C-alpha cells in the first residue's frame, strides 16, 4: 500500500509532467502572472487524486492564517428544530467555502465549556453557538477573554454577541391574537424556561394576558422540561382543573406533540376540548393527527444569514452594530389542532 503521508508536491509534479510551482498554484487555487490552461489544471488534479493527495488545512493555515474550518456548539441534538438547523448551517457553510465541525453539549454547560475551549484554538476560523444553554455566562466570559468571530443562532434576542434570532415577540403576539380571535379567553403557556427565547415568549404572553384582561390563574403558565412525557403530565394537570384552559400555547412543537398525547390519555380531544399551538414547524408537526398548527422558523434563511455574517467577521469587515444582529420573522402555519372553544 502506498504511503500517502510522505507524498510531496514534487511527486504530483512528476506524475503530471509539470513544475512544482504549477502544482502549488493549482492545488492552492492561486493566480499568477502566467495563466495555467484548463487542461493543465485537470491533469494536476487528476494526478493528485490518483496519488491520494489530501490537502492539510492546518498546514495551509501557517501561510494564510485561515483553515476554512468553522466550529459549532449545539445545545441538544435531540431537539428536532436544532437538528434541522445544524444541517442547514452545514449546507450554508459549504456554500461559503467552509467545513463545519459540531460539538454536542447535550444541554450540559460543563460539556459546552470543554467544547468551547477546544474550538477557540487557531484551527478554527470562527464558531457558532446553536441554541442557548442554561447558565451560559461562563461561555460568554471565555469569548470575552479570547475573542473569536462568533455568531449565536436561535439563542434568543438578548445574547450579547452577533446573532441571528427569530422575532420572539412578533411570533408570540401572532399566536395569541390567533387564539383570541378564535374566541379563547383561558389560554395556558407551556415551555422550558431555561431557554432565553422561551423566557421572552413568556414575557410577551403575560403582557398579552394583562392587556386583553383574560381569565387567568397562576398555574396557567408552566415551566416544562423539553420532553413529551413532561408536557403530557402538565396537560393532564391542566385538564383536571375546575376551570381548565381552552387553548394551550407551547413554546416548541416537541412539547405541543406531547401535550396532544396527554389530552388523549385522559379522554379529551384536540381541538374540540383543547386547542394546541406549537412553535418551530418540525417535520412531525404536519404528519400527526390532528396536524399541528404552529409557527415556522425559517431555518434555511437563518443559516444563510449566520454564515454570511461570520464570513464577514472572519474577513475583518466588521458590520455596523445594527447589522451584527439579524432578526427573522416566523410564519403562522394553520393546520387542524386549533378551533373555536366549545360554548
CORRAQUI-V114867 format. One line per field, one symbol per residue. phi: phi as a letter, one per 30 degrees, with the letter a starting at -180 (. if undefined). psi: psi as a letter, one per 20 degrees, with the letter a starting at -180 (. if undefined). A space follows every 10 residues. Layout:
# CORRAQUI-V114867
phi->???
psi->???
This chain:
# CORRAQUI-V114867
phi->.ddddcdbdd dddddchbdd ddeddddchc dbdcdcdddd eddddddddd didbdcdddd ddccibcicc cbcceaddde dddddddddd ddddddjccb ccccdhhced ddddddeddd dddcdabccc idceideddd dddddbdbeb bcbhciccdd bebbbddddd ddddddeddd ddjdbcccbb adddcedddd ddeddddded dchddbbedd cbdbddbddd dddddededd ddbddcbbcc dadedddddd dddddciccc cecadbbcak idedddcdbd dcdaccdddd ddddeddddd dddddidedd edddbccccd bdcdbccbad ddd
psi->ppnhhjprhh gggghilrrh hggggghjlp rrhoqpqhgg ghhghggggh ikppqohhgh hhgikqijpq qpopgohioh ghghghghhg ghghhjjqqp pppoikkohh ghgggghgij rihphrqqpo oqqpljghgh ghhghmpqpp ppplkrijpl rpqpqqnggg ggggghgghg hijpinprpp qojipghhhh hgghghhggg hilqppqhji opppqmqhhg gggghhggii qhnqqiqpop iqhghghhhh ghghhkjqqp jghppppapg lrhihihapq qpprpppngg ggggggghgh ghghijmprq ghiioppqpr ppopcijqrq qq.
